[in-house]
Every structure is written in C-alpha cells, then in structure tokens.
Amino acid sequence: MSLRIREYHPGDTDAVLDLWNRAKASGYEPVYGLAEILASCEKDHAVVAVVDNKIVGAAVGRAAHEQGWIVFFSTLEEYRRQGIGSSLLSALEARMAPLGLTKLSILVPDSQEERKTVLGRAGFVDRNHLSYFEREIPVSEKERSILQELGGRLLPTDLWPAIAGMQGEKEMLERRLVLPLSDGALAEKYGVEPPRSIVLFGPPGTGKTTFAKAVASRLHWPFVEVFPARLAGDAKGLAAGLRDTFTRIEDLDNVVVFIDEVEEIAAQRGGEPPTALQGVTNELLKLIPMFRERPGRLLIVATNFIRALDDAFLRHGRFDYVIPIGLPDTGARESIWTRYIPSHALKNVDLKELVKRTEGFSPADIEFAARKASQRALEAAVYSPESPPDGPSTEDYLVAIGETRMTVSPEMVGQFLEDIEALARL
C-alpha cells in the first residue's frame, strides 16, 4: 500500500463529502455539521490520506486560542486498522502546532469504540468525566435586526417554571400549544394541526401577558408584542402600521406575536357612518388568515372584555382556541405569596391566613399587597428602631391586604363564568 498524507485541496470536496456520507451510513453521527466541516477545510486546517490516487481518509481541525478542535476525522472502512487514522492525526497536529496550541481535542460519540481505539493509540486521553452539551442558536443575525426594529426579543428560558401555581391553565397551554408546536413531527403523526392563533380572556390582572411570554419562553421562540397605541402614530395610519408590522414579521422563521387588550382594535363594528376604527378591525381580520398560512408562528391576543370583540373576530378558522385565564386558586395564591415574602421571614408568617384572606385577589393584587407590606415593615424598622422586626410580619401583610382594593369585582367574576360557558373553546 502506497500511503501519502497531503494538504486538502479545493478539488477534494467531493471526496470529503463521500467520507461524510459513508460515515453517516455506518451509524456514525459527526458532532459538527457538514457545512462547518467544509468551511474548515477551506479556511482552517485539513489533511487527506491518499492511496493509489484515491482519497481514503481525512482529518479537519480548527484552532480556538490555545486549543485545537478536530471537527472531522474519518477513513474508509476497508482501509481501517492500517495505521491511516494515526497518520492523519499526526499530520494534522504537525500543521496546527505552530499556532501555539497546548491542547488538541475531539468529541466522539460513545458508540464509536473503533475511533476511541485509534485516538488512544495516537496519544489522546478519554476524559470520562466530561459530557457534551449543545444549544442551537434560535435566531439568526438577520432576524436579530428585524426583532430590534419590531421591539421584539428572546425571553429568558425559565419563565414557564417561574409561573406560580395556575396548574390548570399551565397544563392546558402545555397540551394544546407547546406540545404540538415544539414537536411538529409527532403532531403530524397523529394528525394534529399545530395551533396558529389563540385568544386568552379573563378579568384584568390575572396574568394573560405573563402566560403569553411564558409560552414563547417555553418554545424558545422570539416574542414580539404589537402595541396598537404606538402604531397609531404611523403617518400612514393605524391600519397601515399594523399591516407593515405583520409584513416584517413574515421574515422571522419562528415567532410568538402578542397583542394585549385586543378589544381596542377589534371591537364590535356597526353604526353609520363607519368609524375609522372599523377599518383597523377589517385590516386585522384580513391579516390573521395570512399569518396562519405559515408554520412556526403563533399569534396570541388577550382581552379583559371578550364580549366587546367583534363577532367575526372569534369565528372558527381565525382562532384555534379561546382560553380563559381566571383568578388564582388556593394553591396558586400560596405559590404567589411565597414568591414575594422574603425567605428569611417566611417561617414567621402565617401563610395559610394570607391565602385565605386573599380569595378573589388577582396575581397583581397579591403582588401589590406584598410590596406594600414590605414597605410598611421597612419604615417601621427605620423609624421605630426600639425592636426592629426581622422582615415583614403576618400583621404587616394583613394590614396591606385590608388596604388593597381588589381589581376584580364579584360582578366581573360572574360575567367571566358566563363567558367561559358561552365563548371558551378548548
């Protein structure tokens, strides 16, 4: 066998591609993608093994400061166990050594025992305590520019578990939205069409915006909130501003679009002569079906007054689900209180009493009462230093609860229950 190791040439691309395809066919899943490997062949360091004018192996590497990484290493199966792999690794190392490297590393799947043997013979050490982690970057540079124009952003990935309580609502959204959207192949297998648009409705302050953001966080999709009040300042008018915004959104591969208090631009039409707002409602009714045509996007609209929405707005075909978001139950109120009470003070607070006394409170009401109690305790500690308390007490919280005006009245709760019966679509 006449073996020769030489530098990679642009004309070797087809041979490297053949090595890649054969490696995949044999069950080896390279860690780096084909595009990255070919780019490194051109711009970084690559060597090939040639036997009788035929390329039978390749090793590709790149440098990152003082560490080198082997991004691809493979030989044709019929030429293995002949020392070609070790020769490739030695040649690659020799070409990269002048860069001042102190370490050369490679990631190998656990199933590739043969490659581990070759690497061991070449002096590589298996660091068994290391695990390989990766995360795909969900937004391209072009999309970042679009998001910046729209005021959108990628949200932290921990918003979903941060929602305190509300298990019924979370489970509903997890099953109806997150599951089919995050695993499209599984949804298609069972004939499930992933949702494209939903309505969240319920009394003020119940966390509809929080849920919308949490869904985007859970999906790892960018979040764009559309503010009709800002679009109203568009020189071409609100309807044109709305249309332009949705046109820009089309350039994003995945996105959650959120419109809060949508009743402001989708209220019941009627009256003569038609108002300017009716044109905005008409425009939105046209935009929703267009938005739904492409996968990888979800429109969430929220309203405190679902009865005010135009009848055509809620028709089947525009929104897949109409989901109620109500006041927090006992478990949810306990979780919310636990979030706002300082951990060192929690053991001295009658949490059950606070939960009992805040029945009918929205999450926003509880947050307000908790912050008010903390402020009361702080002022007492500063201006009555004889016996400063160690954080807010039960009494501080009860006083704050008594001074908090509930956002949602019993009449509003009654209407909400009627709306669930008449309009919810789950």
C-alpha positions in Angstrom: 0.0 0.0 0.0 1.4 3.4 -1.1 0.1 5.9 1.5 0.5 9.6 1.2 -0.7 12.3 3.6 -1.1 15.7 2.0 -2.9 19.1 2.4 -6.5 19.4 1.5 -7.2 21.0 -1.9 -10.5 22.6 -3.1 -10.8 19.7 -5.6 -11.1 17.2 -2.7 -14.5 18.4 -1.7 -16.4 15.5 -3.3 -14.1 13.0 -1.6 -14.7 14.6 1.8 -18.4 14.6 1.1 -18.2 10.9 0.3 -16.4 10.2 3.6 -19.1 12.1 5.4 -21.9 10.2 3.7 -20.3 6.8 4.3 -19.7 7.7 8.0 -23.3 8.6 8.4 -24.5 5.5 6.6 -22.4 3.4 9.0 -24.1 4.9 12.1 -21.5 7.5 13.0 -23.1 10.9 13.6 -20.5 13.6 13.3 -20.7 16.2 16.0 -20.1 19.1 13.6 -22.4 19.8 10.6 -21.3 19.2 7.0 -21.3 23.0 6.3 -19.0 23.6 9.2 -16.6 20.8 8.1 -16.4 22.1 4.6 -15.9 25.6 5.7 -13.0 24.5 8.0 -11.5 22.6 5.1 -11.3 25.8 3.2 -10.4 28.3 5.9 -8.7 26.3 8.7 -6.7 23.1 8.6 -7.3 19.8 6.8 -5.3 16.9 5.6 -6.3 13.9 3.5 -4.9 10.3 3.1 -4.3 9.2 -0.4 -3.8 5.6 -1.5 -3.1 4.9 -5.3 -4.5 8.4 -6.1 -7.7 7.7 -4.1 -8.6 9.7 -1.1 -9.4 7.2 1.7 -9.4 9.4 4.8 -9.5 13.0 6.1 -8.9 14.9 9.3 -10.1 18.5 9.7 -9.3 20.9 12.6 -9.7 24.4 13.7 -7.9 26.5 16.4 -9.6 28.4 19.3 -6.9 30.3 21.2 -4.5 27.7 22.6 -6.8 24.8 22.0 -7.3 22.9 18.7 -10.5 21.0 17.9 -10.8 18.2 15.4 -14.1 18.8 13.7 -14.0 15.7 11.4 -11.9 12.5 11.3 -12.8 9.5 9.2 -11.3 6.8 6.9 -13.0 4.4 4.5 -14.0 1.2 6.3 -11.9 -1.0 4.0 -8.7 1.0 4.9 -9.1 0.9 8.7 -6.7 -0.9 11.0 -3.8 0.0 8.7 -2.4 3.0 10.6 -4.0 5.6 8.4 -6.0 7.2 11.2 -3.0 7.7 13.3 -1.0 9.1 10.4 -3.8 11.6 9.7 -4.0 12.8 13.3 -0.2 13.2 13.5 -0.1 15.2 10.2 -3.0 17.4 11.3 -1.3 18.1 14.7 2.0 18.9 12.9 0.3 21.5 10.8 -1.6 23.1 13.8 1.3 23.0 16.3 2.9 26.3 15.0 -0.2 28.1 16.1 0.9 27.8 19.7 -1.7 25.2 20.7 -1.3 23.5 24.1 -4.2 21.0 23.6 -5.9 19.1 20.7 -9.4 17.8 21.4 -12.1 15.8 19.7 -15.6 14.8 20.5 -16.6 11.2 19.8 -20.0 9.6 20.3 -19.9 6.8 23.0 -20.8 4.1 20.4 -17.6 4.7 18.3 -15.3 2.3 20.1 -13.1 1.9 17.0 -12.4 5.6 16.8 -11.6 5.7 20.5 -9.0 2.9 19.9 -7.3 4.9 17.1 -7.3 8.0 19.3 -5.8 6.1 22.2 -3.0 4.8 20.1 -2.4 8.4 18.9 -1.9 9.6 22.5 -5.4 11.1 23.1 -6.9 10.6 26.6 -10.6 9.8 27.1 -11.9 12.3 29.7 -14.7 10.2 31.0 -15.9 12.8 33.4 -16.8 15.2 30.6 -20.3 15.4 28.9 -21.1 17.2 25.7 -23.8 19.8 25.7 -25.0 22.0 22.9 -27.7 24.6 22.3 -28.9 25.7 18.9 -29.0 29.5 18.4 -32.7 30.1 17.7 -32.3 33.5 16.0 -30.0 34.4 13.0 -28.2 37.7 12.7 -30.7 38.9 10.1 -33.6 38.0 12.4 -32.0 39.9 15.3 -32.1 43.0 13.2 -35.7 42.5 12.4 -36.6 41.9 16.0 -34.8 45.1 17.0 -36.9 47.0 14.5 -40.1 45.5 15.9 -39.1 45.8 19.6 -39.1 42.0 19.9 -36.7 39.9 21.8 -35.7 36.4 23.0 -37.0 35.9 26.5 -35.2 34.1 29.3 -35.8 30.3 29.2 -37.0 30.0 32.8 -40.3 31.9 32.6 -42.5 28.8 32.3 -41.5 27.2 35.6 -41.5 30.7 37.3 -45.3 30.9 36.9 -46.5 30.4 40.5 -49.5 28.0 40.7 -52.1 28.2 38.0 -51.5 24.5 37.2 -54.8 24.0 35.4 -54.0 26.9 32.9 -50.4 25.7 32.6 -51.4 22.2 31.7 -54.0 23.4 29.2 -51.4 25.6 27.4 -48.7 22.9 27.6 -51.0 20.3 26.0 -52.8 22.5 23.4 -49.9 24.8 22.4 -46.4 23.7 23.5 -46.7 20.0 22.7 -47.8 20.3 19.0 -45.7 23.4 18.3 -42.4 22.0 19.8 -42.7 18.6 18.1 -44.2 19.1 14.7 -43.3 15.6 13.5 -45.1 13.9 16.4 -48.1 16.2 15.9 -48.2 15.3 12.2 -48.0 11.6 13.0 -51.3 11.9 15.0 -52.9 14.2 12.5 -52.8 17.2 14.8 -52.5 20.6 13.2 -50.4 22.9 15.4 -52.3 26.0 16.5 -51.5 29.3 14.8 -53.6 31.7 16.8 -55.4 31.8 20.2 -57.3 34.1 22.4 -56.6 34.5 26.2 -59.5 36.1 28.0 -60.3 36.9 31.7 -60.5 39.6 34.3 -57.8 42.3 34.5 -54.5 41.3 36.2 -54.9 37.6 36.0 -51.6 37.1 34.2 -52.5 36.8 30.5 -49.4 38.7 29.4 -47.3 36.5 31.7 -48.7 33.4 30.1 -48.0 34.7 26.6 -44.4 35.4 27.4 -44.0 32.1 29.2 -45.3 30.2 26.1 -42.7 32.0 24.0 -40.0 31.2 26.6 -41.1 27.5 26.7 -40.9 27.2 22.9 -37.6 29.2 22.7 -39.2 31.4 20.1 -38.7 35.2 19.8 -41.5 37.3 21.4 -42.9 40.3 19.6 -45.6 42.5 21.3 -47.6 44.7 19.0 -48.8 47.9 20.6 -51.7 49.5 18.7 -51.3 52.8 20.5 -47.7 53.1 19.1 -48.8 52.1 15.6 -51.5 54.8 15.7 -48.6 57.4 15.4 -47.7 55.9 12.0 -48.0 58.6 9.3 -50.0 56.2 7.1 -52.4 55.4 9.9 -53.0 52.5 12.3 -54.3 50.0 9.8 -51.2 50.6 7.5 -48.9 50.4 10.5 -50.5 47.1 11.5 -50.1 45.7 8.0 -46.4 46.8 7.8 -45.7 45.2 11.2 -47.1 41.8 10.1 -45.2 42.0 6.8 -41.9 42.4 8.7 -42.9 39.5 11.0 -43.1 37.3 7.9 -39.3 37.4 7.7 -38.9 35.5 11.0 -38.8 31.7 10.9 -40.4 31.3 14.4 -42.2 33.9 16.4 -44.8 34.4 19.1 -46.8 37.6 18.4 -48.8 39.1 21.2 -51.5 41.8 21.2 -52.8 42.8 24.6 -56.2 44.5 25.1 -57.1 43.5 21.5 -60.6 44.8 22.0 -59.2 48.3 21.3 -58.7 47.3 17.6 -61.2 44.5 17.2 -64.4 45.9 18.9 -67.9 45.3 17.6 -68.4 47.1 14.2 -71.5 48.9 13.4 -73.1 52.3 13.2 -73.4 54.8 10.3 -71.2 56.3 9.1 -68.4 53.7 9.7 -65.7 54.8 12.2 -62.0 54.9 11.4 -61.5 52.0 13.9 -63.7 49.8 11.8 -61.1 49.9 9.1 -58.5 48.8 11.6 -60.7 45.8 12.6 -61.2 44.9 8.9 -57.4 45.0 8.4 -56.8 42.8 11.4 -59.4 40.3 10.2 -57.5 40.1 6.8 -54.1 39.7 8.4 -54.9 36.8 10.7 -55.6 34.2 8.0 -52.4 35.3 6.2 -50.4 35.0 9.4 -51.8 31.5 9.8 -50.6 30.3 6.4 -47.0 29.7 7.6 -45.8 27.2 10.2 -43.5 28.2 13.1 -45.6 31.2 14.3 -48.2 31.7 17.0 -50.5 34.8 17.4 -51.7 35.3 21.0 -54.3 38.0 21.7 -55.5 38.9 25.1 -58.6 40.7 26.2 -60.3 41.7 29.5 -63.6 42.1 27.8 -64.3 39.3 25.4 -67.9 40.4 24.9 -66.6 43.6 23.3 -64.9 41.7 20.5 -66.5 41.8 17.0 -68.5 38.6 16.3 -66.4 37.8 13.1 -63.2 38.0 15.2 -63.9 34.9 17.2 -65.2 32.7 14.3 -63.7 29.3 13.7 -60.8 29.5 11.3 -59.3 32.6 12.8 -58.5 31.3 16.3 -57.8 27.7 17.3 -58.5 28.1 21.0 -60.3 30.6 23.2 -58.8 30.0 26.6 -60.0 31.5 29.9 -57.4 32.7 32.4 -59.1 33.2 35.8 -58.2 34.2 39.3 -55.6 32.1 41.1 -56.9 29.2 43.2 -55.7 28.3 46.7 -52.5 26.6 45.5 -51.7 29.4 43.1 -52.2 32.1 45.8 -49.9 30.2 48.1 -47.2 30.0 45.4 -47.6 33.7 44.6 -47.3 34.7 48.2 -44.2 32.5 48.7 -42.5 34.3 45.8 -42.9 37.7 47.3 -42.3 37.0 51.0 -38.6 37.2 51.9 -37.3 33.7 52.5 -35.9 34.5 56.0 -39.3 35.9 57.1 -41.4 33.1 55.6 -41.1 30.8 58.7 -42.7 33.5 60.9 -45.6 34.3 58.6 -49.0 32.6 58.7 -49.1 31.8 55.0 -52.4 29.9 55.2 -54.1 33.0 56.7 -52.8 35.2 53.9 -54.0 32.7 51.3 -57.4 32.6 52.9 -57.7 36.4 53.2 -56.8 37.0 49.5 -59.5 34.8 47.9 -60.7 36.8 44.9 -57.4 38.6 44.5 -55.6 38.6 41.2 -51.9 37.9 41.0 -51.3 41.6 40.5 -53.3 42.4 43.7 -51.3 39.9 45.7 -48.0 41.4 44.4 -49.2 44.9 45.3 -50.2 43.8 48.9 -46.9 42.0 49.4 -44.8 45.0 48.3 -46.9 47.3 50.4 -46.3 45.1 53.5 -42.6 45.1 52.8 -42.5 48.9 52.6 -44.5 49.1 55.9 -42.1 46.8 57.7 -39.1 48.8 56.3 -40.4 52.1 57.6 -41.2 50.5 61.0 -37.6 49.2 61.2 -36.1 52.6 60.3 -38.4 55.0 62.3 -39.2 52.7 65.3 -35.8 51.1 66.0 -36.7 50.0 69.5 -37.5 46.5 68.4 -37.0 46.3 64.6 -38.7 43.2 63.1 -36.7 40.7 61.1 -38.7 41.3 57.9 -42.4 41.7 57.3 -44.7 40.0 59.8 -48.2 38.5 59.4 -49.7 41.7 60.8 -47.9 43.7 58.1 -49.3 41.5 55.4 -52.9 41.5 56.8 -52.9 45.3 57.1 -51.7 45.6 53.5 -54.4 43.1 52.3 -57.0 45.2 54.1 -55.8 48.4 52.3 -55.7 46.7 48.8 -58.6 47.3 46.6 -59.5 44.2 44.6 -59.2 44.6 40.8 -61.9 42.1 40.0 -65.4 42.6 41.5 -67.8 39.8 42.1 -69.9 41.1 39.2 -66.8 40.7 36.9 -66.3 37.1 38.2 -69.9 36.3 37.4 -69.5 37.7 33.9 -66.3 35.7 33.4 -68.0 32.4 34.3 -70.8 33.2 31.8 -68.2 34.0 29.1 -66.5 30.6 29.8 -69.8 28.9 29.2 -70.7 30.8 26.1 -67.3 31.6 24.4 -64.5 29.4 25.6 -63.1 27.0 23.0 -60.7 24.4 24.5 
